Amino acid sequence: MAIVVKATLGKEKYYTEVLAGENTLITDEPVDKGGQNKGFNPLEILATSLASCTAATLRMYIDRKEWEVEKINVEVELENFSLTKRAVFKRNISFEGTNLDAEQMKRLTTIADACPIHKILTNEIEILTKFS
């Protein structure tokens, strides 16, 4: 199933409304790049996709196993090296309100890598563009 989002940018520099189904998201650029910092910038959205997908995937697995975990924290740092065409995602995962053992943590490492966004980002990516 394809996901469709629509971004609309008027004359207000870089302030973009993004629609996905019934949900709206605002993106913008920081002030130092000419924007007004009224929303996430595109790189923040990309890192957010990995962080939120990882957290949700872990929560689904933890709930299915009925493990006691109060809170899942996922921090993603994204460094984009445009000159070398390389991006590095650093993902730090921590848990609150739990006593997970080494075997459970090992399993959760595998589950984190199974999140759909992680899979997309580590697969071959193709972008097809057309103007209409």
DSSP file (Angstrom, degrees, kcal/mol; ACC not computed):
  #  RESIDUE AA STRUCTURE BP1 BP2  ACC     N-H-->O    O-->H-N    N-H-->O    O-->H-N    TCO  KAPPA ALPHA  PHI   PSI    X-CA   Y-CA   Z-CA
    1    1 A M              0   0    0      0, 0.0     2,-0.2     0, 0.0     0, 0.0   0.000 360.0 360.0 360.0 127.5    0.0    0.0    0.0
    2    2 A A        -     0   0    0      1,-0.0     2,-0.5     2,-0.0     0, 0.0  -0.529 360.0-138.9 -80.1 144.0    1.4    3.3   -1.0
    3    3 A I        -     0   0    0     -2,-0.2     2,-0.5     2,-0.0    -1,-0.0  -0.879  18.6-161.3 -99.1 133.3    1.6    6.2    1.4
    4    4 A V        +     0   0    0     -2,-0.5    17,-0.4     2,-0.0     2,-0.3  -0.972  13.3 172.6-121.3 126.0    0.6    9.6   -0.2
    5    5 A V        -     0   0    0     -2,-0.5     2,-0.5    15,-0.1    15,-0.2  -0.943  16.2-152.3-124.3 152.0    1.6   12.9    1.4
    6    6 A K  E     -A   19   0A   0     13,-2.4    13,-2.9    -2,-0.3     2,-0.5  -0.986   5.3-162.6-128.5 123.7    1.1   16.4   -0.2
    7    7 A A  E     -A   18   0A   0     -2,-0.5     2,-0.5    11,-0.2    11,-0.2  -0.894   5.5-169.4-106.0 133.2    3.3   19.4    0.6
    8    8 A T  E     -A   17   0A   0      9,-2.6     9,-2.3    -2,-0.5     2,-0.5  -0.985   4.6-177.9-126.8 123.8    2.1   22.9   -0.2
    9    9 A L  E     -A   16   0A   0     -2,-0.5     7,-0.2     7,-0.2     4,-0.1  -0.979   4.8-179.0-123.8 119.7    4.3   25.9    0.0
   10   10 A G        -     0   0    0      5,-0.6     4,-0.2    -2,-0.5     5,-0.0   0.211  54.5 -63.6 -91.2-143.9    3.0   29.4   -0.8
   11   11 A K  S    S+     0   0    0      2,-0.1     2,-0.7     3,-0.1    -2,-0.0   0.627 102.3 101.1 -86.3 -13.7    4.9   32.7   -0.7
   12   12 A E  S >  S-     0   0    0      3,-0.2     3,-1.6     1,-0.1    -2,-0.2  -0.630  94.7 -99.7 -74.0 112.6    5.7   32.6    3.0
   13   13 A K  T 3  S-     0   0    0     -2,-0.7    23,-0.3     1,-0.3    16,-0.3  -0.038  85.9 -26.3 -47.3 115.7    9.3   31.5    2.8
   14   14 A Y  T 3  S+     0   0    0     -4,-0.2     2,-0.8     1,-0.2    -1,-0.3   0.314  91.6 136.2  67.8  -3.2    9.7   27.7    3.6
   15   15 A Y    <   -     0   0    0     -3,-1.6    -5,-0.6    13,-0.1     2,-0.4  -0.663  35.3-177.9 -74.5 112.5    6.5   27.5    5.7
   16   16 A T  E     -AB   9  27A   0     11,-2.9    11,-2.7    -2,-0.8     2,-0.5  -0.947  24.5-150.0-123.5 132.3    5.0   24.2    4.3
   17   17 A E  E     -AB   8  26A   0     -9,-2.3    -9,-2.6    -2,-0.4     2,-0.5  -0.880  16.5-163.8 -98.2 128.0    1.8   22.5    5.1
   18   18 A V  E     -AB   7  25A   0      7,-3.1     7,-2.4    -2,-0.5     2,-0.4  -0.953   0.6-161.2-116.4 126.3    2.0   18.7    4.6
   19   19 A L  E     +AB   6  24A   0    -13,-2.9   -13,-2.4    -2,-0.5     2,-0.4  -0.901  14.5 173.4-109.7 134.1   -1.2   16.6    4.5
   20   20 A A  E >   - B   0  23A   0      3,-2.6     3,-2.2    -2,-0.4     2,-0.4  -0.889  69.7 -55.4-136.0 104.0   -1.3   12.9    5.0
   21   21 A G  T 3  S-     0   0    0    -17,-0.4   -16,-0.0    -2,-0.4     0, 0.0  -0.496 122.1 -18.5  62.3-121.1   -4.8   11.6    5.1
   22   22 A E  T 3  S+     0   0    0     -2,-0.4     2,-0.3    -3,-0.1    -1,-0.3   0.347 119.8  95.9 -96.7   4.7   -6.6   13.7    7.7
   23   23 A N  E <   -B   20   0A   0     -3,-2.2    -3,-2.6     2,-0.0     2,-0.4  -0.768  55.6-158.4-104.5 143.0   -3.4   14.8    9.4
   24   24 A T  E     -B   19   0A   0     -2,-0.3     2,-0.4    -5,-0.2    -5,-0.2  -0.945   7.9-175.9-119.8 140.0   -1.6   18.1    8.9
   25   25 A L  E     -B   18   0A   0     -7,-2.4    -7,-3.1    -2,-0.4     2,-0.5  -0.987  16.0-141.6-132.7 140.8    2.1   18.7    9.7
   26   26 A I  E     -B   17   0A   0     -2,-0.4    14,-1.0    -9,-0.2     2,-0.3  -0.895  18.2-175.7-104.8 131.0    4.0   22.0    9.4
   27   27 A T  E     +Bc  16  40A   0    -11,-2.7   -11,-2.9    -2,-0.5     2,-0.3  -0.897  11.0 156.4-119.6 157.0    7.5   22.1    8.2
   28   28 A D        -     0   0    0     12,-1.8   -13,-0.1    -2,-0.3   -14,-0.1  -0.922  37.2-105.1-159.8 177.5    9.8   25.1    7.9
   29   29 A E        -     0   0    0     -2,-0.3     8,-2.4   -16,-0.3     9,-0.2  -0.831  44.0 -93.7-111.6 155.8   13.5   26.0    7.9
   30   30 A P    > > -     0   0    0      0, 0.0     5,-2.2     0, 0.0     3,-1.7  -0.220  37.9-107.5 -63.4 160.6   15.4   27.6   10.7
   31   31 A V  G > 5S+     0   0    0      1,-0.3     3,-2.0     3,-0.2    -2,-0.0   0.875 118.9  60.5 -57.2 -40.6   15.7   31.4   10.9
   32   32 A D  G 3 5S+     0   0    0      1,-0.3    -1,-0.3     2,-0.1     4,-0.0   0.617 105.6  49.3 -68.1  -9.3   19.4   31.2    9.9
   33   33 A K  G < 5S-     0   0    0     -3,-1.7    -1,-0.3     2,-0.0    -2,-0.2   0.225 129.9 -92.7-109.7  12.3   18.3   29.5    6.6
   34   34 A G  T < 5S+     0   0    0     -3,-2.0    -3,-0.2     1,-0.3    -2,-0.1   0.404  92.2 109.9  96.0  -2.4   15.7   32.1    5.8
   35   35 A G  S   <S-     0   0    0     -5,-2.2    -1,-0.3   -21,-0.1   -21,-0.1  -0.149  72.5-121.4 -91.0-168.2   12.7   30.4    7.5
   36   36 A Q        -     0   0    0    -23,-0.3    -5,-0.1    -7,-0.2   -22,-0.1   0.311  38.3-122.3-118.0   4.9   10.7   31.2   10.6
   37   37 A N        +     0   0    0     -8,-2.4     4,-0.1     1,-0.1    -9,-0.1   0.879  63.2 142.8  55.7  41.9   11.3   28.0   12.5
   38   38 A K        +     0   0    0     -9,-0.2     2,-0.3     2,-0.1    -1,-0.1   0.452  67.6   1.5 -90.9  -1.5    7.6   27.3   12.8
   39   39 A G  S    S-     0   0    0    -10,-0.1   -12,-0.2   -14,-0.1   -11,-0.2  -0.951  97.9 -52.5-165.1-179.3    7.9   23.6   12.3
   40   40 A F  B     -c   27   0A   0    -14,-1.0   -12,-1.8    -2,-0.3    -2,-0.1  -0.341  52.0-126.8 -62.7 145.4   10.3   20.7   11.9
   41   41 A N     >  -     0   0    0    -14,-0.2     4,-2.0     1,-0.1     3,-0.5  -0.560  33.1 -98.9 -86.9 165.4   12.8   21.0    9.0
   42   42 A P  H  > S+     0   0    0      0, 0.0     4,-2.0     0, 0.0     5,-0.1   0.836 123.3  51.3 -57.0 -37.1   12.9   18.2    6.5
   43   43 A L  H  > S+     0   0    0      2,-0.2     4,-2.3     1,-0.2     5,-0.2   0.882 108.7  52.1 -67.6 -35.9   16.0   16.5    8.1
   44   44 A E  H  > S+     0   0    0     -3,-0.5     4,-2.6     2,-0.2    -1,-0.2   0.886 107.9  52.4 -64.4 -37.7   14.3   16.6   11.5
   45   45 A I  H  X S+     0   0    0     -4,-2.0     4,-2.2     2,-0.2    -2,-0.2   0.912 108.5  50.6 -63.6 -41.8   11.2   14.9    9.9
   46   46 A L  H  X S+     0   0    0     -4,-2.0     4,-1.5     2,-0.2    -2,-0.2   0.935 113.4  44.0 -61.8 -46.9   13.5   12.2    8.5
   47   47 A A  H  X S+     0   0    0     -4,-2.3     4,-2.5     1,-0.2    -1,-0.2   0.873 111.2  55.8 -65.1 -36.8   15.1   11.6   11.9
   48   48 A T  H  X S+     0   0    0     -4,-2.6     4,-3.0     1,-0.2     5,-0.4   0.875 102.3  56.7 -62.0 -38.8   11.6   11.7   13.5
   49   49 A S  H  X S+     0   0    0     -4,-2.2     4,-2.0     1,-0.2     5,-0.2   0.928 110.7  42.7 -59.9 -45.5   10.4    9.0   11.2
   50   50 A L  H  X S+     0   0    0     -4,-1.5     4,-2.3     2,-0.2    -2,-0.2   0.925 116.3  47.8 -67.1 -44.1   13.2    6.6   12.4
   51   51 A A  H  X S+     0   0    0     -4,-2.5     4,-2.2     2,-0.2    -2,-0.2   0.937 116.0  42.0 -63.4 -48.1   12.8    7.5   16.1
   52   52 A S  H  X S+     0   0    0     -4,-3.0     4,-2.4     2,-0.2    -1,-0.2   0.880 115.1  49.9 -70.7 -37.1    9.0    7.2   16.2
   53   53 A C  H  X S+     0   0    0     -4,-2.0     4,-2.6    -5,-0.4     5,-0.2   0.911 111.0  50.0 -66.3 -41.9    8.9    4.0   14.1
   54   54 A T  H  X S+     0   0    0     -4,-2.3     4,-2.5    -5,-0.2     5,-0.2   0.938 112.0  47.6 -60.5 -47.6   11.5    2.4   16.3
   55   55 A A  H  X S+     0   0    0     -4,-2.2     4,-2.5     1,-0.2    -2,-0.2   0.923 114.1  46.4 -60.9 -45.4    9.6    3.3   19.5
   56   56 A A  H  X S+     0   0    0     -4,-2.4     4,-2.4     2,-0.2    -1,-0.2   0.907 112.5  49.9 -65.4 -41.8    6.3    2.0   18.1
   57   57 A T  H  X S+     0   0    0     -4,-2.6     4,-1.9     1,-0.2    -1,-0.2   0.917 112.8  47.0 -63.3 -43.6    7.9   -1.2   16.8
   58   58 A L  H  X S+     0   0    0     -4,-2.5     4,-3.0    -5,-0.2     5,-0.2   0.916 111.1  51.8 -63.0 -43.1    9.5   -1.8   20.2
   59   59 A R  H  X S+     0   0    0     -4,-2.5     4,-2.7     1,-0.2     5,-0.2   0.910 108.2  51.6 -61.5 -42.7    6.3   -1.1   22.1
   60   60 A M  H  X S+     0   0    0     -4,-2.4     4,-2.1     2,-0.2    -1,-0.2   0.926 114.3  43.2 -59.6 -44.8    4.3   -3.5   19.9
   61   61 A Y  H  X S+     0   0    0     -4,-1.9     4,-2.2     2,-0.2    -2,-0.2   0.932 114.2  49.5 -67.7 -46.5    6.8   -6.3   20.6
   62   62 A I  H  X>S+     0   0    0     -4,-3.0     5,-2.2     1,-0.2     4,-0.7   0.902 112.7  47.9 -60.2 -42.8    7.1   -5.5   24.3
   63   63 A D  H ><5S+     0   0    0     -4,-2.7     3,-0.6    -5,-0.2    -1,-0.2   0.902 110.1  51.9 -65.9 -40.5    3.4   -5.5   24.7
   64   64 A R  H 3<5S+     0   0    0     -4,-2.1    -2,-0.2    -5,-0.2    -1,-0.2   0.881 113.1  44.6 -62.9 -37.5    3.0   -8.8   22.8
   65   65 A K  H 3<5S-     0   0    0     -4,-2.2    -1,-0.2    -5,-0.1    -2,-0.2   0.569 108.9-129.4 -81.0  -9.3    5.6  -10.4   25.1
   66   66 A E  T <<5 +     0   0    0     -4,-0.7     2,-0.3    -3,-0.6    -3,-0.2   0.853  49.1 161.6  60.1  38.2    3.9   -8.8   28.2
   67   67 A W      < -     0   0    0     -5,-2.2     2,-0.9    -6,-0.1    -1,-0.2  -0.663  45.1-115.1 -84.8 144.7    7.1   -7.3   29.4
   68   68 A E        +     0   0    0     -2,-0.3    31,-0.4    31,-0.0     2,-0.4  -0.725  52.0 150.1 -85.2 106.0    6.9   -4.5   31.9
   69   69 A V        -     0   0    0     -2,-0.9    28,-0.2    29,-0.1    29,-0.2  -0.951  24.9-170.8-137.8 115.3    8.3   -1.4   30.3
   70   70 A E  S    S+     0   0    0     26,-1.3     2,-0.4    27,-0.5    27,-0.2   0.919  70.9   9.9 -73.2 -44.2    6.9    2.0   31.4
   71   71 A K  E     -D   96   0B   0     25,-1.9    25,-2.7     2,-0.0     2,-0.5  -0.999  55.7-155.3-144.7 141.1    8.6    4.2   28.8
   72   72 A I  E     -D   95   0B   0     -2,-0.4     2,-0.5    23,-0.2    23,-0.2  -0.971  14.4-165.9-113.8 125.3   10.7    3.8   25.7
   73   73 A N  E     -D   94   0B   0     21,-3.1    21,-2.6    -2,-0.5     2,-0.5  -0.956   6.7-178.7-113.7 127.0   13.0    6.7   24.7
   74   74 A V  E     -D   93   0B   0     -2,-0.5     2,-0.5    19,-0.2    19,-0.2  -0.977   2.2-174.7-127.2 118.7   14.5    6.8   21.3
   75   75 A E  E     -D   92   0B   0     17,-2.8    17,-3.0    -2,-0.5     2,-0.5  -0.952   4.7-168.0-112.5 129.5   16.9    9.6   20.3
   76   76 A V  E     -D   91   0B   0     -2,-0.5     2,-0.5    15,-0.2    15,-0.2  -0.973   5.7-167.0-120.7 126.8   18.1    9.9   16.8
   77   77 A E  E     -D   90   0B   0     13,-2.7    13,-3.1    -2,-0.5     2,-0.5  -0.958  10.5-161.9-109.0 127.0   21.0   12.1   15.7
   78   78 A L  E     -D   89   0B   0     -2,-0.5     2,-0.5    11,-0.2    11,-0.2  -0.945   8.4-174.2-115.2 122.6   21.3   12.6   11.9
   79   79 A E  E     -D   88   0B   0      9,-2.6     9,-2.8    -2,-0.5     2,-0.6  -0.972   8.6-160.5-113.8 125.6   24.4   13.9   10.3
   80   80 A N  E     -D   87   0B   0     -2,-0.5     2,-0.9     7,-0.2     7,-0.2  -0.924   6.8-168.7-109.7 118.8   24.3   14.5    6.6
   81   81 A F  E >>> +D   86   0B   0      5,-3.4     5,-2.0    -2,-0.6     4,-0.8  -0.772   8.8 178.4-105.7  85.6   27.6   14.7    4.7
   82   82 A S  T 345S+     0   0    0     -2,-0.9     3,-0.4     1,-0.2    -1,-0.2   0.809  74.5  59.5 -63.3 -31.6   26.5   16.1    1.4
   83   83 A L  T 345S+     0   0    0      1,-0.2    -1,-0.2    -3,-0.1    -2,-0.0   0.878 116.4  32.6 -65.3 -36.8   30.0   16.2   -0.1
   84   84 A T  T <45S-     0   0    0     -3,-0.6    -1,-0.2     2,-0.2    -2,-0.2   0.402 107.5-123.8 -98.4   1.9   30.5   12.4    0.4
   85   85 A K  T  <5 +     0   0    0     -4,-0.8     2,-0.4    -3,-0.4    -3,-0.2   0.910  68.8 130.4  55.5  45.5   26.8   11.6   -0.2
   86   86 A R  E   < -D   81   0B   0     -5,-2.0    -5,-3.4     2,-0.0     2,-0.4  -0.981  39.5-168.5-131.6 139.6   26.7    9.9    3.1
   87   87 A A  E     -D   80   0B   0     -2,-0.4     2,-0.5    -7,-0.2    -7,-0.2  -0.980   6.8-157.3-126.1 142.3   24.3   10.2    6.0
   88   88 A V  E     -D   79   0B   0     -9,-2.8    -9,-2.6    -2,-0.4     2,-0.6  -0.979   1.3-163.6-123.8 122.2   24.8    8.7    9.5
   89   89 A F  E     -D   78   0B   0     -2,-0.5     2,-0.6   -11,-0.2   -11,-0.2  -0.917   4.1-164.1-100.8 122.8   21.9    8.0   11.9
   90   90 A K  E     -D   77   0B   0    -13,-3.1   -13,-2.7    -2,-0.6     2,-0.5  -0.946  10.0-167.9-107.9 116.2   22.9    7.5   15.5
   91   91 A R  E     -D   76   0B   0     -2,-0.6     2,-0.5   -15,-0.2   -15,-0.2  -0.915   7.6-172.2-111.8 123.9   20.1    5.9   17.4
   92   92 A N  E     -D   75   0B   0    -17,-3.0   -17,-2.8    -2,-0.5     2,-0.4  -0.968   6.8-170.5-117.1 121.3   20.1    5.7   21.2
   93   93 A I  E     +D   74   0B   0     -2,-0.5     2,-0.3   -19,-0.2   -19,-0.2  -0.928   9.4 168.6-116.0 132.3   17.4    3.7   22.9
   94   94 A S  E     -D   73   0B   0    -21,-2.6   -21,-3.1    -2,-0.4     2,-0.3  -0.954  18.6-145.1-138.1 160.7   16.7    3.6   26.6
   95   95 A F  E     -D   72   0B   0     -2,-0.3     2,-0.4   -23,-0.2   -23,-0.2  -0.933   5.5-156.7-126.8 147.3   13.9    2.2   28.8
   96   96 A E  E    S+D   71   0B   0    -25,-2.7   -25,-1.9    -2,-0.3   -26,-1.3  -0.934  71.9  20.8-121.6 148.5   12.3    3.4   32.0
   97   97 A G  S    S+     0   0    0     -2,-0.4   -27,-0.5     1,-0.2     2,-0.3   0.921 100.0 100.5  67.7  46.8   10.4    1.4   34.6
   98   98 A T        -     0   0    0     -3,-0.2    -1,-0.2   -29,-0.2   -29,-0.1  -0.980  60.1-149.2-154.5 163.0   11.8   -2.0   33.7
   99   99 A N        +     0   0    0    -31,-0.4     2,-0.1    -2,-0.3   -30,-0.1  -0.450  33.1 175.2-130.5  58.5   14.3   -4.7   34.6
  100  100 A L        -     0   0    0    -32,-0.1     2,-0.1     1,-0.1    -2,-0.1  -0.425  21.8-136.6 -67.9 138.6   15.1   -6.1   31.2
  101  101 A D     >  -     0   0    0     -2,-0.1     4,-2.4     1,-0.1     5,-0.2  -0.342  28.7 -94.5 -89.6 176.4   17.8   -8.8   31.2
  102  102 A A  H  > S+     0   0    0      1,-0.2     4,-2.1     2,-0.2     5,-0.1   0.859 124.2  51.5 -60.7 -38.9   20.6   -9.2   28.7
  103  103 A E  H  > S+     0   0    0      2,-0.2     4,-2.0     1,-0.2    -1,-0.2   0.905 110.6  48.2 -67.4 -41.3   18.7  -11.7   26.6
  104  104 A Q  H  > S+     0   0    0      2,-0.2     4,-2.4     1,-0.2    -2,-0.2   0.914 111.4  50.7 -63.9 -42.4   15.7   -9.4   26.4
  105  105 A M  H  X S+     0   0    0     -4,-2.4     4,-1.6     1,-0.2    -2,-0.2   0.890 108.2  52.6 -63.3 -39.2   17.9   -6.5   25.4
  106  106 A K  H  X S+     0   0    0     -4,-2.1     4,-1.4     1,-0.2    -1,-0.2   0.915 110.4  47.8 -61.7 -42.9   19.6   -8.5   22.7
  107  107 A R  H  X S+     0   0    0     -4,-2.0     4,-2.2     1,-0.2    -2,-0.2   0.895 108.7  54.1 -65.0 -40.3   16.2   -9.4   21.3
  108  108 A L  H  X S+     0   0    0     -4,-2.4     4,-2.6     1,-0.2    -1,-0.2   0.803 102.0  58.8 -67.2 -28.3   15.1   -5.8   21.4
  109  109 A T  H  X S+     0   0    0     -4,-1.6     4,-1.5     2,-0.2    -1,-0.2   0.923 108.5  45.2 -62.8 -44.1   18.1   -4.8   19.4
  110  110 A T  H  X S+     0   0    0     -4,-1.4     4,-0.5     1,-0.2    -2,-0.2   0.901 112.8  50.9 -64.6 -41.8   17.0   -7.1   16.6
  111  111 A I  H >< S+     0   0    0     -4,-2.2     3,-1.2     1,-0.2     4,-0.3   0.897 105.3  55.9 -64.8 -41.1   13.4   -5.8   16.9
  112  112 A A  H >< S+     0   0    0     -4,-2.6     3,-1.3     1,-0.3    -1,-0.2   0.898 106.5  50.8 -58.2 -40.2   14.6   -2.1   16.6
  113  113 A D  H 3< S+     0   0    0     -4,-1.5    -1,-0.3     1,-0.2    -2,-0.2   0.620 102.1  63.6 -73.0 -11.6   16.3   -3.0   13.3
  114  114 A A  T << S+     0   0    0     -3,-1.2    -1,-0.2    -4,-0.5    -2,-0.2   0.443  71.7 121.6 -90.6  -1.0   13.1   -4.5   12.1
  115  115 A C  S <> S-     0   0    0     -3,-1.3     4,-2.2    -4,-0.3     3,-0.3  -0.394  73.2-121.4 -63.1 140.6   11.2   -1.3   12.2
  116  116 A P  H  > S+     0   0    0      0, 0.0     4,-2.2     0, 0.0     5,-0.1   0.828 110.6  51.1 -55.4 -37.1    9.8   -0.4    8.7
  117  117 A I  H  > S+     0   0    0      2,-0.2     4,-2.8     1,-0.2     5,-0.2   0.909 108.4  52.0 -69.6 -40.2   11.6    2.9    8.5
  118  118 A H  H  > S+     0   0    0     -3,-0.3     4,-1.5     1,-0.2    -1,-0.2   0.931 110.5  49.6 -58.0 -45.0   14.9    1.3    9.4
  119  119 A K  H  X S+     0   0    0     -4,-2.2     4,-0.7     1,-0.2    -2,-0.2   0.915 111.5  48.1 -61.2 -43.8   14.3   -1.3    6.7
  120  120 A I  H >< S+     0   0    0     -4,-2.2     3,-1.0     1,-0.2    -2,-0.2   0.935 111.4  50.0 -61.7 -46.5   13.5    1.4    4.1
  121  121 A L  H 3< S+     0   0    0     -4,-2.8    -1,-0.2     1,-0.3    -2,-0.2   0.742 113.8  45.1 -68.0 -22.6   16.6    3.5    5.0
  122  122 A T  H 3< S+     0   0    0     -4,-1.5    -1,-0.3    -3,-0.2    -2,-0.2   0.446 103.8  77.8-101.1  -0.4   18.9    0.5    4.8
  123  123 A N  S << S-     0   0    0     -3,-1.0     2,-0.2    -4,-0.7    -3,-0.0  -0.471 100.4 -77.3 -94.4 172.9   17.5   -0.8    1.5
  124  124 A E        -     0   0    0     -2,-0.2     2,-0.4     1,-0.0    -1,-0.1  -0.540  51.0-151.6 -68.3 136.6   18.1    0.5   -2.0
  125  125 A I        -     0   0    0     -2,-0.2     2,-0.4    -4,-0.1    -4,-0.0  -0.938  13.6-173.0-118.0 135.2   16.1    3.7   -2.5
  126  126 A E        -     0   0    0     -2,-0.4     2,-0.5     2,-0.0    -2,-0.0  -0.991   6.5-161.4-126.3 134.6   14.8    5.0   -5.8
  127  127 A I        -     0   0    0     -2,-0.4     2,-0.5     2,-0.0    -2,-0.0  -0.968   4.0-166.1-119.1 118.0   13.1    8.4   -6.3
  128  128 A L        -     0   0    0     -2,-0.5     2,-0.4     2,-0.0    -2,-0.0  -0.906  10.8-167.7-104.1 125.7   11.0    8.8   -9.5
  129  129 A T        +     0   0    0     -2,-0.5     2,-0.3     2,-0.0    -2,-0.0  -0.926  12.3 170.1-119.4 136.6   10.1   12.4  -10.2
  130  130 A K        -     0   0    0     -2,-0.4     2,-0.4     0, 0.0    -2,-0.0  -0.994  23.2-139.8-140.1 147.7    7.6   13.9  -12.7
  131  131 A F              0   0    0     -2,-0.3    -2,-0.0     1,-0.1     0, 0.0  -0.876 360.0 360.0-104.5 137.2    6.3   17.4  -13.2
  132  132 A S              0   0    0     -2,-0.4    -1,-0.1     0, 0.0     0, 0.0   0.371 360.0 360.0-131.4 360.0    2.6   17.9  -13.9
